[in-house]
Amino acid sequence: MNTAQGHYEVEEATYAEDYVWVAGEEVEGRAIEEVIHPWRAGYERWLEDQKLHPELQEWLEIRALS
C-alpha cells in the first residue's frame, strides 16, 4: 500500500475554511486526528453554534422556501 506524506493547511475565507493538501512535508508533533480530519474542529464549532442559535436555522429554512 502506498501512503502519501503531507498535511492539510487551513486557509480562512470570508464564509468558510478551505483545506489544502500540502504533499511531501512532515507532520510530526500534530495529533493524527488533526492531520486526517482537519475540518473536524470547524465542524464541531458549527454544530455548537447551531445548538446555541436554532432560530437561525429556522430562519434559513423559511428563507429558502420563499
Distance bins in CASP14 RR format, pairs under 12 A and 6 or more apart:
PFRMAT RR
TARGET T0000
AUTHOR 0000-0000-0000
RMODE 2
METHOD distances of the structure
MODEL  1
3 23 0 0 0 0 0 1 0 0 0 0 0
3 24 0 0 0 0 0 1 0 0 0 0 0
3 27 0 0 0 0 0 1 0 0 0 0 0
3 35 0 0 0 0 0 1 0 0 0 0 0
3 36 0 0 0 0 0 1 0 0 0 0 0
4 21 0 0 0 0 1 0 0 0 0 0 0
4 22 0 0 0 0 0 1 0 0 0 0 0
4 23 1 0 0 1 0 0 0 0 0 0 0
4 24 1 0 0 1 0 0 0 0 0 0 0
4 25 0 0 0 0 0 1 0 0 0 0 0
4 27 0 0 0 0 0 1 0 0 0 0 0
4 35 0 0 0 0 0 1 0 0 0 0 0
5 21 0 0 0 0 0 1 0 0 0 0 0
5 22 0 0 0 0 1 0 0 0 0 0 0
5 23 1 0 0 1 0 0 0 0 0 0 0
5 24 1 0 1 0 0 0 0 0 0 0 0
5 25 1 0 0 1 0 0 0 0 0 0 0
5 26 1 0 0 1 0 0 0 0 0 0 0
5 27 0 0 0 0 1 0 0 0 0 0 0
5 28 0 0 0 0 0 1 0 0 0 0 0
5 35 0 0 0 0 0 1 0 0 0 0 0
6 20 0 0 0 0 0 1 0 0 0 0 0
6 21 1 0 0 1 0 0 0 0 0 0 0
6 22 1 0 1 0 0 0 0 0 0 0 0
6 23 1 0 1 0 0 0 0 0 0 0 0
6 24 1 0 1 0 0 0 0 0 0 0 0
6 25 1 0 1 0 0 0 0 0 0 0 0
6 26 1 0 0 1 0 0 0 0 0 0 0
6 27 1 0 0 1 0 0 0 0 0 0 0
6 28 0 0 0 0 0 1 0 0 0 0 0
6 30 0 0 0 0 0 1 0 0 0 0 0
6 35 0 0 0 0 1 0 0 0 0 0 0
6 36 0 0 0 0 0 1 0 0 0 0 0
6 38 0 0 0 0 0 1 0 0 0 0 0
7 19 0 0 0 0 0 1 0 0 0 0 0
7 20 0 0 0 0 1 0 0 0 0 0 0
7 21 1 0 0 1 0 0 0 0 0 0 0
7 22 1 0 1 0 0 0 0 0 0 0 0
7 23 0 0 0 0 1 0 0 0 0 0 0
7 24 0 0 0 0 1 0 0 0 0 0 0
7 25 1 0 1 0 0 0 0 0 0 0 0
7 26 0 0 0 0 1 0 0 0 0 0 0
7 27 1 0 1 0 0 0 0 0 0 0 0
7 28 0 0 0 0 1 0 0 0 0 0 0
7 29 0 0 0 0 0 1 0 0 0 0 0
7 30 1 0 0 1 0 0 0 0 0 0 0
7 31 0 0 0 0 0 1 0 0 0 0 0
7 32 0 0 0 0 0 1 0 0 0 0 0
7 34 0 0 0 0 1 0 0 0 0 0 0
7 35 1 0 1 0 0 0 0 0 0 0 0
7 36 0 0 0 0 1 0 0 0 0 0 0
7 38 0 0 0 0 1 0 0 0 0 0 0
8 17 0 0 0 0 0 1 0 0 0 0 0
8 18 0 0 0 0 1 0 0 0 0 0 0
8 19 1 0 1 0 0 0 0 0 0 0 0
8 20 1 0 0 1 0 0 0 0 0 0 0
8 21 1 0 1 0 0 0 0 0 0 0 0
8 22 1 0 0 1 0 0 0 0 0 0 0
8 23 0 0 0 0 0 1 0 0 0 0 0
8 25 0 0 0 0 0 1 0 0 0 0 0
8 27 0 0 0 0 1 0 0 0 0 0 0
8 30 0 0 0 0 1 0 0 0 0 0 0
8 33 0 0 0 0 0 1 0 0 0 0 0
8 34 0 0 0 0 1 0 0 0 0 0 0
8 35 1 0 0 1 0 0 0 0 0 0 0
8 36 0 0 0 0 1 0 0 0 0 0 0
8 37 0 0 0 0 1 0 0 0 0 0 0
8 38 1 0 1 0 0 0 0 0 0 0 0
8 39 0 0 0 0 1 0 0 0 0 0 0
8 40 0 0 0 0 0 1 0 0 0 0 0
8 41 0 0 0 0 0 1 0 0 0 0 0
9 17 0 0 0 0 0 1 0 0 0 0 0
9 18 0 0 0 0 1 0 0 0 0 0 0
9 19 1 0 0 1 0 0 0 0 0 0 0
9 20 1 0 1 0 0 0 0 0 0 0 0
9 21 0 0 0 0 1 0 0 0 0 0 0
9 22 1 0 1 0 0 0 0 0 0 0 0
9 23 0 0 0 0 0 1 0 0 0 0 0
9 25 0 0 0 0 1 0 0 0 0 0 0
9 27 0 0 0 0 0 1 0 0 0 0 0
9 30 0 0 0 0 0 1 0 0 0 0 0
9 34 0 0 0 0 0 1 0 0 0 0 0
9 35 0 0 0 0 0 1 0 0 0 0 0
9 38 0 0 0 0 1 0 0 0 0 0 0
10 16 0 0 0 0 0 1 0 0 0 0 0
10 17 1 0 1 0 0 0 0 0 0 0 0
10 18 1 0 0 1 0 0 0 0 0 0 0
10 19 1 0 1 0 0 0 0 0 0 0 0
10 20 1 0 0 1 0 0 0 0 0 0 0
10 21 0 0 0 0 0 1 0 0 0 0 0
10 22 0 0 0 0 0 1 0 0 0 0 0
10 34 0 0 0 0 0 1 0 0 0 0 0
10 35 0 0 0 0 0 1 0 0 0 0 0
10 37 0 0 0 0 0 1 0 0 0 0 0
10 38 1 0 0 1 0 0 0 0 0 0 0
10 39 0 0 0 0 1 0 0 0 0 0 0
10 40 0 0 0 0 0 1 0 0 0 0 0
10 41 0 0 0 0 1 0 0 0 0 0 0
10 42 0 0 0 0 1 0 0 0 0 0 0
11 17 1 0 0 1 0 0 0 0 0 0 0
11 18 1 0 1 0 0 0 0 0 0 0 0
11 19 1 0 0 1 0 0 0 0 0 0 0
11 20 1 0 1 0 0 0 0 0 0 0 0
11 21 0 0 0 0 0 1 0 0 0 0 0
11 22 0 0 0 0 0 1 0 0 0 0 0
11 38 0 0 0 0 0 1 0 0 0 0 0
12 18 1 0 0 1 0 0 0 0 0 0 0
12 19 0 0 0 0 0 1 0 0 0 0 0
12 20 0 0 0 0 0 1 0 0 0 0 0
12 42 0 0 0 0 0 1 0 0 0 0 0
13 19 0 0 0 0 0 1 0 0 0 0 0
13 20 0 0 0 0 0 1 0 0 0 0 0
15 46 0 0 0 0 0 1 0 0 0 0 0
16 39 0 0 0 0 0 1 0 0 0 0 0
16 42 0 0 0 0 1 0 0 0 0 0 0
16 43 0 0 0 0 0 1 0 0 0 0 0
16 46 0 0 0 0 0 1 0 0 0 0 0
17 38 0 0 0 0 1 0 0 0 0 0 0
17 39 1 0 0 1 0 0 0 0 0 0 0
17 40 0 0 0 0 0 1 0 0 0 0 0
17 41 0 0 0 0 1 0 0 0 0 0 0
17 42 1 0 0 1 0 0 0 0 0 0 0
17 43 0 0 0 0 1 0 0 0 0 0 0
17 45 0 0 0 0 1 0 0 0 0 0 0
17 46 0 0 0 0 0 1 0 0 0 0 0
18 38 0 0 0 0 0 1 0 0 0 0 0
18 39 0 0 0 0 1 0 0 0 0 0 0
19 34 0 0 0 0 0 1 0 0 0 0 0
19 35 0 0 0 0 0 1 0 0 0 0 0
19 36 0 0 0 0 0 1 0 0 0 0 0
19 37 0 0 0 0 1 0 0 0 0 0 0
19 38 1 0 1 0 0 0 0 0 0 0 0
19 39 1 0 1 0 0 0 0 0 0 0 0
19 40 0 0 0 0 0 1 0 0 0 0 0
19 41 0 0 0 0 0 1 0 0 0 0 0
19 42 0 0 0 0 0 1 0 0 0 0 0
19 43 0 0 0 0 0 1 0 0 0 0 0
20 38 0 0 0 0 1 0 0 0 0 0 0
20 39 0 0 0 0 0 1 0 0 0 0 0
21 27 0 0 0 0 0 1 0 0 0 0 0
21 35 0 0 0 0 0 1 0 0 0 0 0
21 36 0 0 0 0 0 1 0 0 0 0 0
21 38 0 0 0 0 1 0 0 0 0 0 0
22 35 0 0 0 0 0 1 0 0 0 0 0
22 38 0 0 0 0 0 1 0 0 0 0 0
25 35 0 0 0 0 0 1 0 0 0 0 0
26 35 0 0 0 0 0 1 0 0 0 0 0
27 33 0 0 0 0 0 1 0 0 0 0 0
27 34 0 0 0 0 1 0 0 0 0 0 0
27 35 1 0 1 0 0 0 0 0 0 0 0
27 36 0 0 0 0 1 0 0 0 0 0 0
27 38 0 0 0 0 0 1 0 0 0 0 0
28 35 0 0 0 0 0 1 0 0 0 0 0
29 35 0 0 0 0 1 0 0 0 0 0 0
30 36 0 0 0 0 0 1 0 0 0 0 0
30 37 0 0 0 0 0 1 0 0 0 0 0
30 38 0 0 0 0 1 0 0 0 0 0 0
31 37 0 0 0 0 1 0 0 0 0 0 0
31 38 0 0 0 0 0 1 0 0 0 0 0
31 40 0 0 0 0 0 1 0 0 0 0 0
31 41 0 0 0 0 0 1 0 0 0 0 0
32 38 0 0 0 0 0 1 0 0 0 0 0
32 40 0 0 0 0 0 1 0 0 0 0 0
33 39 0 0 0 0 0 1 0 0 0 0 0
33 40 1 0 0 1 0 0 0 0 0 0 0
33 41 0 0 0 0 1 0 0 0 0 0 0
33 44 0 0 0 0 0 1 0 0 0 0 0
34 40 1 0 0 1 0 0 0 0 0 0 0
34 41 1 0 0 1 0 0 0 0 0 0 0
34 42 0 0 0 0 0 1 0 0 0 0 0
37 43 0 0 0 0 1 0 0 0 0 0 0
37 44 0 0 0 0 0 1 0 0 0 0 0
39 45 0 0 0 0 0 1 0 0 0 0 0
39 46 0 0 0 0 1 0 0 0 0 0 0
40 46 0 0 0 0 0 1 0 0 0 0 0
40 47 0 0 0 0 0 1 0 0 0 0 0
41 47 0 0 0 0 0 1 0 0 0 0 0
41 48 0 0 0 0 0 1 0 0 0 0 0
42 48 0 0 0 0 1 0 0 0 0 0 0
42 49 0 0 0 0 1 0 0 0 0 0 0
43 49 0 0 0 0 0 1 0 0 0 0 0
43 50 0 0 0 0 0 1 0 0 0 0 0
44 50 0 0 0 0 0 1 0 0 0 0 0
44 51 0 0 0 0 0 1 0 0 0 0 0
45 51 0 0 0 0 0 1 0 0 0 0 0
45 52 0 0 0 0 0 1 0 0 0 0 0
46 52 0 0 0 0 0 1 0 0 0 0 0
46 53 0 0 0 0 0 1 0 0 0 0 0
46 56 0 0 0 0 0 1 0 0 0 0 0
46 57 0 0 0 0 0 1 0 0 0 0 0
47 53 0 0 0 0 0 1 0 0 0 0 0
47 54 0 0 0 0 0 1 0 0 0 0 0
47 57 0 0 0 0 0 1 0 0 0 0 0
48 54 0 0 0 0 0 1 0 0 0 0 0
49 55 0 0 0 0 0 1 0 0 0 0 0
49 56 1 0 0 1 0 0 0 0 0 0 0
49 57 0 0 0 0 1 0 0 0 0 0 0
50 56 1 0 0 1 0 0 0 0 0 0 0
50 57 1 0 1 0 0 0 0 0 0 0 0
50 58 0 0 0 0 0 1 0 0 0 0 0
50 60 0 0 0 0 0 1 0 0 0 0 0
51 57 0 0 0 0 1 0 0 0 0 0 0
53 59 0 0 0 0 1 0 0 0 0 0 0
53 60 0 0 0 0 0 1 0 0 0 0 0
54 60 0 0 0 0 0 1 0 0 0 0 0
54 61 0 0 0 0 0 1 0 0 0 0 0
55 61 0 0 0 0 0 1 0 0 0 0 0
55 62 0 0 0 0 0 1 0 0 0 0 0
56 62 0 0 0 0 0 1 0 0 0 0 0
56 63 0 0 0 0 0 1 0 0 0 0 0
57 63 0 0 0 0 0 1 0 0 0 0 0
57 64 0 0 0 0 0 1 0 0 0 0 0
58 64 0 0 0 0 0 1 0 0 0 0 0
58 65 0 0 0 0 0 1 0 0 0 0 0
59 65 0 0 0 0 0 1 0 0 0 0 0
59 66 0 0 0 0 0 1 0 0 0 0 0
60 66 0 0 0 0 0 1 0 0 0 0 0
END
